[in-house]
Amino acid sequence: MQNPESAWQKVSDRLKETLGADTHGRWIAVLAPVSTPEEDSLLLAARDEWTKFWIEQNWLAFIRAAAGAVLPGVSVSIAVDPEAAAPAAADAPRTDAESDSDEPSPPRPSPSASQSRPKPQSGSGELRGMPLNPEFTFENFVTGPSNSFAQAAALQVAVNPGGAYNPLMFIGDTGLGKTHLMQAVAHRLRELRPSATIVYITLEAMLNDLIEAIKNGSQAAFRKRYRHTDLLLVDDIQFLSRSPQLQEEFFNTFNALQNERRQIVLTCDRPPEQIQGLDRRLVSRFQQGLVTDIQSPEYATRMAILKSKQAGSPSPVPDEFLAYIADNITSNVRQLEGALTKLVCYRDLIGRPLTREVVEEQLRGFIHREHKAEPSCQDVQRAVADEFELKISDMTSRERPQNVALPRQIAMFLCRRYTHRSLPEIARAFDKTHATVVHACKTVAGRVETDPSIRDRVETVVRKMGLDPAQLL
């Protein structure tokens, strides 16, 4: 292998392209190569045990993947060496884009506490509502640029419930890990505070609980059940709009828990201000905490997820077939895992080896569902350009006249609504920045809700593309 500095520079440059400047500056640039006698080994120095632990848990899979691409056959490991390590992210120079980042820093418990956390004591504490999935832990959650902000916030809440982020709301499409992160908070809190009382429930189950309480005249018991808890987890909060009475109960429960600094964690498929029929008081309460978006995973994250599912397997699926899955199933972690499970079951139950033809045949249904009725960003750009009588090149131009700027914002908004592309992917399709896409989506969402003429034009585009206008809000 070439000298460690040159080798690490190649790996680091590749990671910066994959992860982005901010994440790279925080978790990759803080490492430094250390000389070793082994020719096929790259040893990286971290400044302390906690940094080593955090990077190993969250970023080592990405580092190894990048090293495998530019340094075939070289293994990567991390050791603590404060003298050799690069300066801490807080001490290192930062770009303007990095300075504007609002990504929370991870909690920093002592390394011994992090690596030897206490197990829940038998019979201690209380879990009410629905059972937790034992697999939905932080250790089993694969992070990447699409979800690292949400994971860092979840860790902060687990270590300091009722503190900085209350409530904490995860928003995103189905199958991206919202419920996983929510339950990971509960698992970690049970480890750190075995005596904690936790309630985990879906909004639908909570509504059924309220209906039953009204029928039996036991509303007092209903209130006690949800207000006397250290951690309240509620899945699918968007369905709260179905019941004005449950909204009133939830509003009062929310206030009671916040007044006692008890933690609330919620999941939703859209931002709270876009939930039709939701009481403005609740929208305000939800927004006063932290609302964090979980996006569709990038290719590197999809590959890391697939590899993590095979950790320890005596006969893992070859990387070429994992790459086929990651290339063709881009929107949903559950679909990724389901595709991998089908291949493994076919191989083990039928007893036939996996070939490219077998993989394509077995995954045809998954891929058909993935691409059914989903337009590309170029399809959206073309449809919007046709509706507003513009050239397709106007969608990516630098010009900003109103007759171009608004349609371009509408196209970004529709890409976000009707495709599973992440914000960075949409930004690249329009040759714009991530922040520009976020601003465009917020602007158009507001105009669609308040301006009937804009909504009519947008709905016209959506119908011409054969899509459902009900998804606009």
QUIURQUI-V502378 format. One record per backbone hydrogen bond with DSSP energy under -0.5 kcal/mol. CO is the residue of the C=O (numbers start at 1). NH is the residue of the N-H. If there is no record, write none. Layout:
((CO/NH) (CO/NH))
//
This chain:
((3/7) (4/8) (5/9) (6/10) (7/11) (8/12) (9/13) (10/14) (11/15) (12/16) (13/17) (14/18) (15/19) (16/20) (20/24) (21/25) (22/26) (23/27) (24/28) (24/29) (28/31) (30/86) (32/45) (34/43) (38/41) (40/75) (41/43) (42/77) (43/34) (44/79) (45/32) (46/81) (48/52) (49/53) (50/54) (51/55) (52/56) (53/57) (54/58) (55/59) (55/60) (59/63) (60/64) (61/65) (62/66) (63/67) (64/68) (65/69) (66/70) (67/71) (71/74) (75/42) (77/44) (79/46) (79/81) (81/84) (81/85) (88/91) (88/92) (95/99) (96/100) (98/101) (110/114) (111/115) (112/116) (121/124) (126/128) (126/198) (128/130) (128/200) (132/134) (133/136) (135/137) (138/141) (140/142) (141/143) (144/147) (144/148) (146/295) (147/151) (148/152) (149/153) (150/154) (151/155) (152/156) (153/157) (154/158) (155/159) (156/160) (160/163) (164/166) (167/169) (167/290) (168/266) (169/171) (169/292) (170/268) (171/294) (173/176) (175/333) (175/334) (177/181) (178/182) (179/183) (180/184) (181/185) (182/186) (183/187) (184/188) (185/189) (186/190) (187/191) (188/192) (189/193) (193/196) (196/126) (197/230) (197/231) (198/128) (199/233) (200/130) (201/235) (202/206) (203/207) (204/208) (205/209) (206/210) (207/211) (208/212) (209/213) (210/214) (211/215) (212/216) (213/217) (213/218) (214/217) (218/222) (219/223) (220/224) (221/225) (222/226) (223/227) (224/228) (227/229) (230/263) (231/199) (231/233) (232/265) (233/201) (234/267) (235/203) (236/239) (237/240) (238/241) (239/242) (240/243) (243/247) (244/248) (245/249) (246/250) (247/251) (248/252) (249/253) (250/254) (251/255) (252/256) (253/257) (254/258) (255/259) (256/260) (257/262) (258/261) (263/232) (264/167) (264/168) (265/234) (266/170) (267/237) (268/172) (271/274) (272/275) (274/276) (275/278) (279/282) (279/283) (280/284) (281/285) (282/286) (283/287) (284/288) (285/288) (286/289) (290/169) (290/292) (292/171) (293/295) (298/302) (299/303) (300/304) (301/305) (302/306) (303/307) (304/308) (305/309) (307/310) (308/311) (310/313) (313/316) (318/321) (318/322) (319/323) (320/324) (321/325) (322/326) (323/327) (324/328) (325/329) (328/330) (332/336) (333/337) (334/338) (335/339) (336/340) (337/341) (338/342) (339/343) (340/344) (341/345) (342/346) (343/347) (344/348) (345/349) (345/350) (346/350) (346/351) (346/352) (347/351) (355/359) (356/360) (357/361) (358/362) (359/363) (361/364) (363/367) (364/368) (365/369) (366/370) (367/371) (368/372) (371/374) (373/375) (376/380) (377/381) (378/382) (379/383) (380/384) (381/385) (382/386) (383/387) (384/388) (385/390) (386/389) (391/394) (392/395) (393/396) (401/404) (401/405) (402/406) (404/408) (405/409) (406/410) (407/411) (408/412) (409/413) (410/414) (411/415) (412/416) (413/417) (414/418) (415/419) (422/426) (423/427) (424/428) (425/429) (426/430) (427/431) (427/432) (428/431) (433/437) (434/438) (435/439) (436/440) (437/441) (438/442) (439/443) (440/444) (441/445) (442/446) (443/447) (444/448) (445/449) (446/450) (447/451) (450/452) (451/455) (452/456) (453/457) (454/458) (455/459) (456/460) (457/461) (458/462) (459/463) (460/464) (461/465) (462/467) (463/466) (467/469) (468/471) (469/472) (470/473))
//
